[in-house]
Amino acid sequence: MSLKVSGNCVIDHSESALYNLKNFIESGSSSLLINESNKDVNLINITMIDLPTSVKYTYLTDMTIGYISGYLARSVLKDTHFCRLCKNELISDVENNDLIQIRDFTKKSLLYPSDKFKNVINQMFYITKNILLNFGQANIGKILILLFEINIEVCTICPKHDLKCIIFEKFKNFFLFTYVKNINKIINGLDRNVYKSDTLKELALIYCLKHKRRN
C-alpha cells in the first residue's frame, strides 16, 4: 500500500473551517509545543475521551483496520531501521487477516500487525471520530497527538527508539492526509454523500454545489 500526495485542496476563504485546512494538516508535532499565551484555551477546548475496553467492528472493517495497521507498522519500522525489539512489538507471525493475504501478491511486502499494535490503532481511530467535531479549531495535529498521549497507553521495551512517539506521529499524518484527500473528493464533486456528523465535509459539499453551479 502506498500513499502519494495528490495536491492541495481548493480553499474557499469565506468558509472559516475550509480555510483552516492548510493549518490543520500542517499543524502538530510529537513535541507538543503549545504557545504559552494560548495554552489554557487549547487545553480547555480538548474533549477528554472515555475509551471503551474493546470496540466491535464488522468483519470487513476489522480486516481493513488490520491492513492499515500492517501498513503503519512497516512505516514505523522503516524509521527504526527494522529494529528487532520494535518489530517484536508491532508484528505478528500469525497470518490471520484475509485482506492482507489477498493483497500480498509477493508474500513479502505486507506485514501482519500484532494484537497489541492493532489495539492501539483501534483506539486512535476511535479518538479521531471524536475529534471530527472540533475541526474548526486551530492546531488540530497537536490536539490529536495530545489526545493520544492522554488516553492511550503504549508500553515498549526498546531503549533506543521512542516507539510511542513514532506511532502517534505516523498515525496523525496518515489520518490527516486521508481526511484531506476525502475533502478534495467532495470539493471536486466526486463524493456527494451527506455527512451530518462531520461539519467540515458538510461545508465542503456546500462549497462544491455552490461553485459547480457557477461553472
For each residue, the residues with C-beta under 8 A, 3 or more apart:
1: 67 71 103 110
2:
3: 174 177
4:
5: 177
6: 181 184
7: 184
8: 11 22
9: 18 21 180 183 184 187
10: 187 188
11: 8 18 19 21 22
12: 15 18 19 207 211
13: 19
14:
15: 12 18 19 203 206 207
16: 19 20 136
17: 20 135 136 199 200 203
18: 9 11 12 15 21 200 203 204 207
19: 11 12 13 15 16 22 23
20: 16 17 23 24 135 136 137 138 140
21: 9 11 18 24 25 180 183 200
22: 8 11 19 25 26
23: 19 20 26 27 138 139 140
24: 20 21 27 135 138 139 140 141 176
25: 21 22 141 176 177 180
26: 22 23 141
27: 23 24 138 139 140 141 142
28: 139 140 141 142 143 144 145 172 176
29: 32 33 141 142 145 169
30: 145 165 168 169
31:
32: 29 142 145 146 149
33: 29 142
34: 38 39 42 43 139 142
35: 38 39
36: 39
37:
38: 34 35 41 42
39: 34 35 36 42 43
40: 43 44
41: 38 44 45
42: 34 38 39 45 46 139 142 143
43: 34 39 40 46
44: 40 41
45: 41 42 134 137 143
46: 42 43 143 146 147
47: 130 131 133 134
48: 150 151
49: 126 127 130 147 151
50:
51: 123 126 127 151 152
52: 55 126
53:
54:
55: 52 122 126
56:
57: 61 62 65
58: 61 62
59: 62 63
60: 63 64
61: 57 58 64 65
62: 57 58 59 65 66
63: 59 60 66 67 97 98 99 100
64: 60 61 67 68 99
65: 57 61 62 68 69 118 121 122 125
66: 62 63 69 70 97 99 100 112 113 118
67: 1 63 64 70 71 97 99 100 103 110
68: 64 65 71 72 121 174
69: 65 66 72 73 113 117 118 121
70: 66 67 73 74 97 100 110 111 112 113
71: 1 67 68 74 75 110 111
72: 68 69 75 76 113 121 167 170 171 174
73: 69 70 76 77 90 91 111 113 117
74: 70 71 77 78 110 111
75: 71 72 78 79 170 174
76: 72 73 79 80 86 90 163 166 167 170
77: 73 74 80 81 82 83 86 87 90 91 111
78: 74 75 81 82
79: 75 76 161 166 170
80: 76 77 83 86 158 160 161 163 166
81: 77 78
82: 77 78 86 87
83: 77 80 86 87 158 160 161
84: 87 88
85: 88 89 156 157 158 160
86: 76 77 80 82 83 89 90 156 158 161 163
87: 77 82 83 84 90 91
88: 84 85 91
89: 85 86 114 116 117 156 157 158 163
90: 73 76 77 86 87 111 113 114 117
91: 73 77 87 88 111 112 113 114 117
92: 96 112 113 114 115
93: 112
94: 112
95: 100 101 112
96: 92 112
97: 63 66 67 70 100 101 112
98: 63 101 102
99: 63 64 66 67 102 103
100: 63 66 67 70 95 97 103 104 110 111 112
101: 95 97 98 104
102: 98 99
103: 1 67 99 100 110
104: 100 101 107 108 109 110
105: 109
106: 109
107: 104
108: 104
109: 104 105 106
110: 1 67 70 71 74 100 103 104
111: 70 71 73 74 77 90 91 100
112: 66 70 91 92 93 94 95 96 97 100
113: 66 69 70 72 73 90 91 92 117 118 121
114: 89 90 91 92 117 118
115: 92 118 119
116: 89 119 120
117: 69 73 89 90 91 113 114 120 121 167
118: 65 66 69 113 114 115 121 122
119: 115 116 122 123
120: 116 117 123 124 152 154 167
121: 65 68 69 72 113 117 118 124 125 171
122: 55 65 118 119 125 126
123: 51 119 120 126 127 151 152
124: 120 121 127 128 148 152 168 171 175
125: 65 121 122 128 129
126: 49 51 52 55 122 123 129 130
127: 49 51 123 124 130 131 144 147 148 151 152
128: 124 125 131 132 144 175
129: 125 126 132
130: 47 49 126 127 133 147
131: 47 127 128 134 135 140 143 144 147
132: 128 129 135 197 198 199 200
133: 47 130 197 199
134: 45 47 131 137 140 143
135: 17 20 24 131 132 140 198 199 200
136: 16 17 20 199 200
137: 20 45 134 140 143
138: 20 23 24 27
139: 23 24 27 28 34 42 142 143
140: 20 23 24 27 28 131 134 135 137 143 144 176
141: 24 25 26 27 28 29 144 145 172 176
142: 27 28 29 32 33 34 42 139 145 146
143: 28 42 45 46 131 134 137 139 140 146 147
144: 28 127 128 131 140 141 147 148 172 175 176
145: 28 29 30 32 141 142 148 149 168 169 172
146: 32 46 142 143 149 150
147: 46 49 127 130 131 143 144 150 151
148: 124 127 144 145 151 152 168 171 172
149: 32 145 146 152 168
150: 48 146 147
151: 48 49 51 123 127 147 148
152: 51 120 123 124 127 148 149 168
153:
154: 120 163 164 167
155:
156: 85 86 89 161 163 164
157: 85 89
158: 80 83 85 86 89 161 163
159:
160: 80 83 85
161: 79 80 83 86 156 158 166
162: 165 166
163: 76 80 86 89 154 156 158 166 167
164: 154 156 167 168
165: 30 162 168 169
166: 76 79 80 161 162 163 169 170
167: 72 76 117 120 154 163 164 170 171
168: 30 124 145 148 149 152 164 165 171 172
169: 29 30 145 165 166 172 173
170: 72 75 76 79 166 167 173 174
171: 72 121 124 148 167 168 174 175
172: 28 141 144 145 148 168 169 175 176
173: 169 170 176 177
174: 3 68 72 75 170 171 177 178
175: 124 128 144 171 172 178 179
176: 24 25 28 140 141 144 172 173 179 180
177: 3 5 25 173 174 180 181
178: 174 175 181 182
179: 175 176 182 183
180: 9 21 25 176 177 183 184
181: 6 177 178 184 185
182: 178 179 185 186 191 201
183: 9 21 179 180 186 187 200 201 204
184: 6 7 9 180 181 187 188
185: 181 182 188 190 191
186: 182 183 189 190 191 192 201 204 205 208
187: 9 10 183 184 204 207 208
188: 10 184 185 208
189: 186 192 208 212
190: 185 186
191: 182 185 186
192: 186 189 205
193:
194: 202 205
195: 198 201 202 205
196: 202
197: 132 133
198: 132 135 195 201 202
199: 17 132 133 135 136 202 203
200: 17 18 21 132 135 136 183 203 204
201: 182 183 186 195 198 204 205
202: 194 195 196 198 199 205 206
203: 15 17 18 199 200 206 207
204: 18 183 186 187 200 201 207 208
205: 186 192 194 195 201 202 208 209
206: 15 202 203 209 210
207: 12 15 18 187 203 204 210 211
208: 186 187 188 189 204 205 211 212
209: 205 206 212 213
210: 206 207 213 214
211: 12 207 208 214 215
212: 189 208 209 215
213: 209 210
214: 210 211
215: 211 212
